[in-house]
Structure formats: C-alpha cells, structure tokens
Amino acid sequence: MKKKEHFERLLSQRLDELLTEPNEIAGSRTGFRAHHPDYLDRGSMESDTSFAFHIKERESILTRKIKDALTRLENGTFGICDECRREIPEGRLKARPVATLCIKCKEEQETEERIGE
C-alpha cells in the first residue's frame, strides 16, 4: 500500500506541475511583434514558436501518460507489464513511473522498431 501511495503522490505532483507551469517559451519573443521584424527576427520567432510547440506536444504526451498511470494505480494494474504481464521492477518504476513495459519487453519493442525502420 505504501508503494501505491508513493507513486500516486509522485505522479499527481508531476501532473500538477505540468498543468500549472506557465508557458514562458511561447511568450518570450512577443516583443518582436510590436514592430515589423526583419528576416532575422522572423526566423528567430519561427524557431522559438516551433520549439515551444514541440515542448507543449511532449508535455501533452507526458500528461496523458501520467493520467493513464494514475488510472492503472486506481484499477490495480500499475506496475504490471502490458506485454508479459509480469511485475515491472520497482527500480524501473522509480526511474520511469509511467512505464508500461518491463525492461526486457521494452528492449524487444525497441529492437523491433529499429528493424522496421
């Protein structure tokens, strides 16, 4: 039960951080919009915007994974590998609490992905 509470607290805390962090990157270059930017300013703005969207996309994916992990905690399937149905070692969960695969199954998945590329 302690393990469940630990991971629930950890995941909930990280989810709160993701949902409440201000988006400083997207607004960091808005001062350029006050005048007609030259091509270097426009290029920098486009790069910043692209980077901000990339970060937001990654945060969105992580948010979804955290919510899924919290759901697994609720229904009792947290820490069970989706592939082999064995328990995921606690060390792996501490390093990556949103993990759905044990190390062996994750390595097999990555190998298959490399072969498919």
DSSP file (Angstrom, degrees, kcal/mol; ACC not computed):
  #  RESIDUE AA STRUCTURE BP1 BP2  ACC     N-H-->O    O-->H-N    N-H-->O    O-->H-N    TCO  KAPPA ALPHA  PHI   PSI    X-CA   Y-CA   Z-CA
    1    1 A M     >        0   0    0      0, 0.0     4,-2.2     0, 0.0     5,-0.2   0.000 360.0 360.0 360.0 -35.6    0.0    0.0    0.0
    2    2 A K  H  >  +     0   0    0      1,-0.2     4,-2.7     2,-0.2     5,-0.2   0.904 360.0  53.7 -61.2 -41.6    2.9    2.3    0.7
    3    3 A K  H  > S+     0   0    0      1,-0.2     4,-2.3     2,-0.2     5,-0.2   0.918 108.6  48.8 -60.0 -45.5    4.2    1.8   -2.8
    4    4 A K  H  > S+     0   0    0      1,-0.2     4,-2.5     2,-0.2    -1,-0.2   0.926 112.5  47.8 -61.4 -45.8    0.9    2.7   -4.3
    5    5 A E  H  X S+     0   0    0     -4,-2.2     4,-2.5     2,-0.2     5,-0.2   0.895 110.1  53.3 -63.5 -40.3    0.7    5.9   -2.2
    6    6 A H  H  X S+     0   0    0     -4,-2.7     4,-2.5     1,-0.2    -2,-0.2   0.951 113.9  40.7 -59.6 -50.7    4.2    6.8   -3.1
    7    7 A F  H  X S+     0   0    0     -4,-2.3     4,-2.9     2,-0.2     5,-0.3   0.854 113.2  54.2 -70.7 -34.2    3.7    6.6   -6.9
    8    8 A E  H  X S+     0   0    0     -4,-2.5     4,-2.4    -5,-0.2    -1,-0.2   0.925 112.3  44.2 -63.4 -43.5    0.2    8.2   -6.7
    9    9 A R  H  X S+     0   0    0     -4,-2.5     4,-2.4    -5,-0.2    -2,-0.2   0.928 115.1  48.8 -65.6 -45.7    1.7   11.2   -4.9
   10   10 A L  H  X S+     0   0    0     -4,-2.5     4,-2.1    -5,-0.2    -2,-0.2   0.933 115.5  42.9 -60.1 -49.0    4.7   11.3   -7.3
   11   11 A L  H  X S+     0   0    0     -4,-2.9     4,-2.4     2,-0.2    -1,-0.2   0.902 114.3  50.0 -67.4 -42.0    2.5   11.1  -10.4
   12   12 A S  H  X S+     0   0    0     -4,-2.4     4,-2.5    -5,-0.3    -1,-0.2   0.901 110.5  50.7 -63.6 -40.7   -0.1   13.6   -9.1
   13   13 A Q  H  X S+     0   0    0     -4,-2.4     4,-2.1    -5,-0.2    -1,-0.2   0.922 111.8  46.7 -63.1 -44.6    2.6   16.1   -8.2
   14   14 A R  H  X S+     0   0    0     -4,-2.1     4,-2.3     2,-0.2    -2,-0.2   0.886 111.5  51.9 -66.2 -38.3    4.2   15.9  -11.6
   15   15 A L  H  X S+     0   0    0     -4,-2.4     4,-2.3     2,-0.2    -2,-0.2   0.924 108.7  50.6 -63.4 -44.4    0.8   16.2  -13.3
   16   16 A D  H  X S+     0   0    0     -4,-2.5     4,-1.6     1,-0.2    -2,-0.2   0.908 109.7  51.3 -58.9 -42.4    0.1   19.3  -11.2
   17   17 A E  H  X S+     0   0    0     -4,-2.1     4,-1.5     1,-0.2    -1,-0.2   0.921 111.1  47.4 -61.1 -44.6    3.4   20.8  -12.3
   18   18 A L  H  < S+     0   0    0     -4,-2.3    -1,-0.2     1,-0.2    -2,-0.2   0.883 114.6  45.9 -65.6 -38.0    2.7   20.1  -16.0
   19   19 A L  H  < S+     0   0    0     -4,-2.3    -1,-0.2     1,-0.2    -2,-0.2   0.713 119.7  38.6 -80.0 -19.9   -0.7   21.6  -15.8
   20   20 A T  H  < S+     0   0    0     -4,-1.6    -2,-0.2    -5,-0.2    -1,-0.2   0.538  83.3 113.4-109.5  -7.4    0.2   24.7  -13.8
   21   21 A E     <  -     0   0    0     -4,-1.5     2,-0.1    -5,-0.2    -4,-0.0  -0.450  69.1-122.5 -64.5 131.1    3.6   25.6  -15.4
   22   22 A P        -     0   0    0      0, 0.0     2,-1.6     0, 0.0     3,-0.2  -0.455  19.9-117.3 -71.0 149.5    3.4   28.9  -17.3
   23   23 A N     >  +     0   0    0      1,-0.2     4,-0.9    -2,-0.1     5,-0.1  -0.642  47.1 161.9 -88.2  83.4    4.3   28.8  -20.9
   24   24 A E  H  >  +     0   0    0     -2,-1.6     4,-0.5     1,-0.2    -1,-0.2   0.798  66.6  60.5 -73.9 -29.1    7.3   31.1  -20.8
   25   25 A I  H >4 S+     0   0    0     -3,-0.2     3,-1.2     1,-0.2     4,-0.4   0.940 101.5  50.5 -67.0 -47.4    8.8   30.0  -24.0
   26   26 A A  H 34 S+     0   0    0      1,-0.3     3,-0.4     2,-0.1    -1,-0.2   0.847 117.5  39.6 -62.7 -34.4    5.8   30.9  -26.3
   27   27 A G  H >< S+     0   0    0     -4,-0.9     3,-0.9     1,-0.2    -1,-0.3   0.419  89.9  92.7 -94.6   2.9    5.6   34.4  -24.9
   28   28 A S  T << S+     0   0    0     -3,-1.2     3,-0.2    -4,-0.5    -1,-0.2   0.733  92.6  36.3 -72.5 -21.6    9.3   35.1  -24.6
   29   29 A R  T >  S+     0   0    0     -3,-0.4     3,-1.7    -4,-0.4     4,-0.3   0.220  78.7 111.1-115.0  14.0    9.7   36.7  -28.1
   30   30 A T  G X   +     0   0    0     -3,-0.9     3,-1.5     1,-0.3     4,-0.3   0.719  62.9  76.5 -66.0 -19.1    6.4   38.6  -28.3
   31   31 A G  G >  S+     0   0    0      1,-0.3     3,-1.2    -4,-0.2    -1,-0.3   0.782  85.2  64.3 -59.9 -26.7    8.2   41.9  -28.1
   32   32 A F  G X  S+     0   0    0     -3,-1.7     3,-1.1     1,-0.2    -1,-0.3   0.750  89.4  67.1 -68.2 -23.4    9.3   41.5  -31.7
   33   33 A R  G <  S+     0   0    0     -3,-1.5    -1,-0.2    -4,-0.3    -2,-0.2   0.654  82.2  76.2 -73.8 -13.5    5.6   41.7  -32.8
   34   34 A A  G <  S+     0   0    0     -3,-1.2     2,-0.2    -4,-0.3    -1,-0.2   0.745 106.2  25.3 -70.9 -22.5    5.4   45.3  -31.8
   35   35 A H  S <  S-     0   0    0     -3,-1.1     0, 0.0    -4,-0.3     0, 0.0  -0.735 104.3 -79.2-128.5 179.9    7.4   46.4  -34.9
   36   36 A H        -     0   0    0     -2,-0.2    -3,-0.1     1,-0.0    -2,-0.1  -0.735  54.2-139.4 -84.3 106.4    7.9   45.0  -38.3
   37   37 A P        -     0   0    0      0, 0.0     2,-0.1     0, 0.0    -4,-0.0  -0.313   8.3-127.5 -69.5 147.0   10.6   42.3  -37.7
   38   38 A D     >  -     0   0    0      1,-0.1     4,-2.6     4,-0.0     5,-0.2  -0.272  40.1 -88.2 -79.9 178.5   13.4   41.9  -40.1
   39   39 A Y  H  > S+     0   0    0      1,-0.2     4,-2.2     2,-0.2     5,-0.1   0.818 128.1  52.4 -63.6 -30.6   14.2   38.4  -41.6
   40   40 A L  H  > S+     0   0    0      2,-0.2     4,-2.4     1,-0.2    -1,-0.2   0.920 111.0  46.8 -70.0 -42.9   16.5   37.5  -38.7
   41   41 A D  H  > S+     0   0    0      2,-0.2     4,-2.8     1,-0.2    -2,-0.2   0.920 113.1  49.7 -62.2 -43.5   13.8   38.4  -36.1
   42   42 A R  H  X S+     0   0    0     -4,-2.6     4,-2.7     2,-0.2     5,-0.2   0.916 111.1  49.3 -62.7 -42.6   11.2   36.5  -38.1
   43   43 A G  H  X S+     0   0    0     -4,-2.2     4,-2.2    -5,-0.2    -1,-0.2   0.914 112.5  47.4 -62.6 -42.6   13.5   33.5  -38.3
   44   44 A S  H  X S+     0   0    0     -4,-2.4     4,-2.7     2,-0.2    -2,-0.2   0.907 112.3  50.0 -64.7 -41.9   14.2   33.6  -34.6
   45   45 A M  H  X S+     0   0    0     -4,-2.8     4,-2.7     2,-0.2    -2,-0.2   0.918 111.2  48.7 -63.1 -43.2   10.5   34.0  -33.8
   46   46 A E  H  X S+     0   0    0     -4,-2.7     4,-2.5     2,-0.2    -1,-0.2   0.895 112.0  49.0 -64.2 -40.0    9.6   31.0  -36.0
   47   47 A S  H  X S+     0   0    0     -4,-2.2     4,-2.5    -5,-0.2    -2,-0.2   0.928 112.5  47.6 -64.4 -45.2   12.3   28.9  -34.4
   48   48 A D  H  X S+     0   0    0     -4,-2.7     4,-2.6     2,-0.2    -2,-0.2   0.909 113.1  48.6 -61.9 -42.7   11.1   29.8  -30.9
   49   49 A T  H  X S+     0   0    0     -4,-2.7     4,-2.5     2,-0.2    -2,-0.2   0.917 111.4  49.3 -64.8 -43.8    7.5   29.1  -31.8
   50   50 A S  H  X S+     0   0    0     -4,-2.5     4,-2.2     1,-0.2    -2,-0.2   0.920 112.6  48.0 -60.5 -44.3    8.4   25.7  -33.3
   51   51 A F  H  X S+     0   0    0     -4,-2.5     4,-2.4     2,-0.2    -2,-0.2   0.908 110.8  51.2 -63.4 -42.4   10.4   24.9  -30.2
   52   52 A A  H  X S+     0   0    0     -4,-2.6     4,-2.6     1,-0.2    -2,-0.2   0.905 110.4  48.9 -63.0 -42.4    7.5   25.9  -27.9
   53   53 A F  H  X S+     0   0    0     -4,-2.5     4,-2.5     2,-0.2    -1,-0.2   0.900 110.2  51.5 -64.0 -40.0    5.1   23.8  -29.9
   54   54 A H  H  X S+     0   0    0     -4,-2.2     4,-2.2     2,-0.2    -2,-0.2   0.926 111.4  47.0 -61.9 -45.0    7.4   20.8  -29.7
   55   55 A I  H  X S+     0   0    0     -4,-2.4     4,-2.6     1,-0.2    -2,-0.2   0.925 112.5  49.6 -62.4 -45.1    7.7   21.2  -25.9
   56   56 A K  H  X S+     0   0    0     -4,-2.6     4,-2.3     1,-0.2    -2,-0.2   0.884 109.7  51.7 -63.2 -38.4    3.9   21.6  -25.5
   57   57 A E  H  X S+     0   0    0     -4,-2.5     4,-2.1     2,-0.2    -1,-0.2   0.920 111.2  46.9 -63.9 -43.6    3.4   18.4  -27.6
   58   58 A R  H  X S+     0   0    0     -4,-2.2     4,-2.5     1,-0.2    -2,-0.2   0.904 112.1  50.5 -64.5 -41.2    5.8   16.5  -25.4
   59   59 A E  H  X S+     0   0    0     -4,-2.6     4,-2.7     1,-0.2    -2,-0.2   0.885 108.9  52.4 -63.3 -38.4    4.2   17.8  -22.2
   60   60 A S  H  X S+     0   0    0     -4,-2.3     4,-2.2     2,-0.2    -2,-0.2   0.910 110.2  47.4 -64.1 -42.7    0.8   16.8  -23.6
   61   61 A I  H  X S+     0   0    0     -4,-2.1     4,-2.3     2,-0.2    -2,-0.2   0.922 113.5  47.9 -64.2 -44.3    2.0   13.3  -24.3
   62   62 A L  H  X S+     0   0    0     -4,-2.5     4,-2.6     2,-0.2    -2,-0.2   0.896 109.2  53.9 -64.7 -39.4    3.5   13.1  -20.8
   63   63 A T  H  X S+     0   0    0     -4,-2.7     4,-2.5     1,-0.2    -1,-0.2   0.931 109.8  47.7 -58.9 -45.9    0.3   14.4  -19.2
   64   64 A R  H  X S+     0   0    0     -4,-2.2     4,-2.3     1,-0.2    -1,-0.2   0.904 111.7  50.2 -62.5 -41.5   -1.7   11.7  -21.0
   65   65 A K  H  X S+     0   0    0     -4,-2.3     4,-2.3     2,-0.2    -1,-0.2   0.887 110.7  49.4 -65.1 -38.4    0.9    9.0  -19.8
   66   66 A I  H  X S+     0   0    0     -4,-2.6     4,-2.5     2,-0.2    -2,-0.2   0.923 110.8  49.5 -66.5 -43.7    0.7   10.3  -16.2
   67   67 A K  H  X S+     0   0    0     -4,-2.5     4,-2.0     1,-0.2    -2,-0.2   0.903 111.4  49.9 -61.2 -40.6   -3.1   10.2  -16.3
   68   68 A D  H  X S+     0   0    0     -4,-2.3     4,-2.3     2,-0.2    -1,-0.2   0.907 110.0  50.5 -63.4 -41.8   -3.0    6.7  -17.7
   69   69 A A  H  X S+     0   0    0     -4,-2.3     4,-2.2     1,-0.2    -2,-0.2   0.900 109.1  51.2 -64.0 -40.6   -0.6    5.6  -14.9
   70   70 A L  H  X S+     0   0    0     -4,-2.5     4,-1.9     2,-0.2    -1,-0.2   0.878 109.2  51.2 -63.9 -37.0   -2.9    7.1  -12.2
   71   71 A T  H  X S+     0   0    0     -4,-2.0     4,-2.4     2,-0.2    -2,-0.2   0.911 108.5  51.3 -64.6 -42.2   -5.8    5.1  -13.8
   72   72 A R  H  X>S+     0   0    0     -4,-2.3     5,-1.8     1,-0.2     6,-1.4   0.872 107.8  53.1 -63.6 -36.1   -3.7    2.0  -13.6
   73   73 A L  H  <5S+     0   0    0     -4,-2.2     3,-0.5     4,-0.2    -1,-0.2   0.914 109.9  49.0 -61.9 -41.9   -3.0    2.7   -9.9
   74   74 A E  H  <5S+     0   0    0     -4,-1.9    -2,-0.2     1,-0.2    -1,-0.2   0.907 116.2  40.5 -64.0 -43.3   -6.7    3.0   -9.3
   75   75 A N  H  <5S-     0   0    0     -4,-2.4    -1,-0.2    -5,-0.1    -2,-0.2   0.430 113.4-112.4 -93.2   3.4   -7.6   -0.2  -11.1
   76   76 A G  T  <5S+     0   0    0     -4,-0.8    -3,-0.2    -3,-0.5    -4,-0.1   0.616  89.7 105.8  84.7  11.9   -4.7   -2.2   -9.7
   77   77 A T    > < +     0   0    0     -5,-1.8     3,-1.5    -6,-0.2    -4,-0.2   0.390  42.1 123.6-105.1   3.5   -2.7   -2.8  -12.9
   78   78 A F  T 3  S+     0   0    0     -6,-1.4     3,-0.1     1,-0.3    22,-0.1  -0.424  76.6  21.7 -64.1 134.5    0.0   -0.2  -12.2
   79   79 A G  T 3  S+     0   0    0     20,-0.4     9,-3.8     1,-0.3     2,-0.5   0.579  94.1 119.1  84.8   9.7    3.5   -1.9  -12.3
   80   80 A I  B <   -A   87   0A   0     -3,-1.5    -1,-0.3     7,-0.3     7,-0.2  -0.945  69.3-117.1-110.1 127.0    2.3   -4.8  -14.5
   81   81 A C     >  -     0   0    0      5,-3.2     4,-1.2    -2,-0.5    20,-0.2  -0.378  12.8-143.0 -63.6 131.6    3.9   -5.2  -17.9
   82   82 A D  T  4 S+     0   0    0     18,-3.2    -1,-0.1     2,-0.1    19,-0.1   0.768  96.2  39.3 -65.7 -26.5    1.5   -4.8  -20.8
   83   83 A E  T  4 S+     0   0    0     17,-0.3    -1,-0.1     3,-0.1    18,-0.1   0.947 130.2  18.8 -89.7 -60.4    3.2   -7.5  -22.8
   84   84 A C  T  4 S-     0   0    0      2,-0.1    -2,-0.1     1,-0.0     3,-0.1   0.562  89.8-133.0 -94.1  -9.0    4.4  -10.3  -20.5
   85   85 A R     <  +     0   0    0     -4,-1.2     2,-0.2     1,-0.2    -3,-0.1   0.605  61.4 132.9  66.7  13.6    2.0   -9.4  -17.6
   86   86 A R        -     0   0    0      1,-0.1    -5,-3.2    -6,-0.1     2,-0.2  -0.496  68.4 -86.0 -87.7 164.8    4.9   -9.8  -15.1
   87   87 A E  B     -A   80   0A   0     -7,-0.2    -7,-0.3    -2,-0.2    -1,-0.1  -0.510  38.6-127.0 -71.8 134.3    5.6   -7.2  -12.4
   88   88 A I        -     0   0    0     -9,-3.8     5,-0.1    -2,-0.2    -1,-0.1  -0.695  36.7-104.3 -78.6 128.4    7.7   -4.3  -13.5
   89   89 A P    >>  -     0   0    0      0, 0.0     4,-1.8     0, 0.0     3,-0.7  -0.214  22.2-124.1 -56.7 143.4   10.7   -3.9  -11.1
   90   90 A E  H 3> S+     0   0    0      1,-0.3     4,-2.5     2,-0.2     5,-0.2   0.828 109.4  61.6 -59.6 -34.2   10.3   -1.1   -8.6
   91   91 A G  H 3> S+     0   0    0      1,-0.2     4,-1.8     2,-0.2    -1,-0.3   0.895 105.1  47.5 -59.6 -40.5   13.7    0.4   -9.7
   92   92 A R  H <> S+     0   0    0     -3,-0.7     4,-2.7     2,-0.2    -1,-0.2   0.908 111.9  50.1 -66.6 -41.7   12.3    0.8  -13.3
   93   93 A L  H  < S+     0   0    0     -4,-1.8    -2,-0.2     1,-0.2    -1,-0.2   0.857 108.8  52.1 -66.9 -33.9    9.1    2.4  -11.9
   94   94 A K  H  < S+     0   0    0     -4,-2.5    -1,-0.2     1,-0.2    -2,-0.2   0.898 115.1  41.9 -66.9 -38.4   11.1    4.8   -9.8
   95   95 A A  H  < S+     0   0    0     -4,-1.8    -2,-0.2     1,-0.3    -1,-0.2   0.850 137.6  13.0 -74.6 -35.1   13.2    5.8  -12.9
   96   96 A R    ><  -     0   0    0     -4,-2.7     3,-2.2    -5,-0.1    -1,-0.3  -0.688  66.2-178.5-144.8  82.9   10.1    6.0  -15.2
   97   97 A P  T 3  S+     0   0    0      0, 0.0   -18,-0.1     0, 0.0    -4,-0.1   0.670  83.1  58.5 -62.9 -16.8    6.8    5.9  -13.2
   98   98 A V  T 3  S+     0   0    0    -20,-0.1    -5,-0.1    -5,-0.0   -30,-0.0   0.400  77.7 132.4 -91.3   4.3    4.8    6.0  -16.4
   99   99 A A    <   +     0   0    0     -3,-2.2   -20,-0.4    -7,-0.2   -11,-0.1  -0.254  31.4 178.8 -59.4 138.4    6.4    2.8  -17.7
  100  100 A T        +     0   0    0      1,-0.1   -18,-3.2     2,-0.1     2,-0.4   0.401  65.2  58.6-116.4  -4.5    4.0    0.1  -19.1
  101  101 A L  S    S-     0   0    0    -20,-0.2    -1,-0.1   -19,-0.1   -20,-0.1  -0.960  79.7-122.0-127.6 144.7    6.7   -2.4  -20.1
  102  102 A C     >  -     0   0    0     -2,-0.4     4,-2.5     1,-0.1     5,-0.2  -0.284  42.3 -97.9 -70.8 169.6    9.3   -4.2  -18.2
  103  103 A I  H  > S+     0   0    0      1,-0.2     4,-2.8     2,-0.2     5,-0.2   0.915 122.7  51.3 -58.3 -45.8   12.9   -3.7  -19.4
  104  104 A K  H  > S+     0   0    0      1,-0.2     4,-2.1     2,-0.2    -1,-0.2   0.934 113.6  43.0 -60.5 -47.7   13.0   -6.9  -21.3
  105  105 A C  H  > S+     0   0    0      2,-0.2     4,-2.3     1,-0.2    -1,-0.2   0.868 113.6  52.2 -68.1 -35.9    9.8   -6.2  -23.2
  106  106 A K  H  X S+     0   0    0     -4,-2.5     4,-2.5     2,-0.2    -2,-0.2   0.915 109.4  49.4 -65.6 -42.5   10.8   -2.5  -23.8
  107  107 A E  H  X S+     0   0    0     -4,-2.8     4,-2.3    -5,-0.2    -2,-0.2   0.901 111.2  49.7 -62.8 -40.6   14.1   -3.7  -25.3
  108  108 A E  H  X S+     0   0    0     -4,-2.1     4,-2.4    -5,-0.2    -2,-0.2   0.910 110.7  50.3 -63.4 -42.1   12.3   -6.1  -27.5
  109  109 A Q  H  X S+     0   0    0     -4,-2.3     4,-2.2     1,-0.2    -2,-0.2   0.924 111.4  47.6 -61.5 -45.4   10.0   -3.4  -28.7
  110  110 A E  H  X S+     0   0    0     -4,-2.5     4,-2.2     2,-0.2    -1,-0.2   0.877 110.6  52.0 -65.2 -37.7   12.9   -1.0  -29.4
  111  111 A T  H  X S+     0   0    0     -4,-2.3     4,-2.3     2,-0.2    -1,-0.2   0.922 110.1  48.7 -63.3 -44.3   14.7   -3.7  -31.4
  112  112 A E  H  X S+     0   0    0     -4,-2.4     4,-2.1     1,-0.2    -2,-0.2   0.886 110.5  51.7 -62.7 -38.8   11.6   -4.4  -33.5
  113  113 A E  H  X S+     0   0    0     -4,-2.2     4,-0.9     2,-0.2    -1,-0.2   0.901 109.9  48.8 -65.0 -40.7   11.2   -0.7  -34.1
  114  114 A R  H >< S+     0   0    0     -4,-2.2     3,-0.5     1,-0.2    -2,-0.2   0.905 111.6  49.0 -65.4 -40.7   14.8   -0.4  -35.3
  115  115 A I  H 3< S+     0   0    0     -4,-2.3    -1,-0.2     1,-0.2    -2,-0.2   0.878 109.1  53.9 -66.1 -37.2   14.4   -3.4  -37.6
  116  116 A G  H 3<        0   0    0     -4,-2.1    -1,-0.2     1,-0.3    -2,-0.2   0.685 360.0 360.0 -71.9 -17.8   11.2   -1.9  -39.0
  117  117 A E    <<        0   0    0     -4,-0.9    -1,-0.3    -3,-0.5    -2,-0.2   0.465 360.0 360.0 -80.6 360.0   13.0    1.4  -39.9
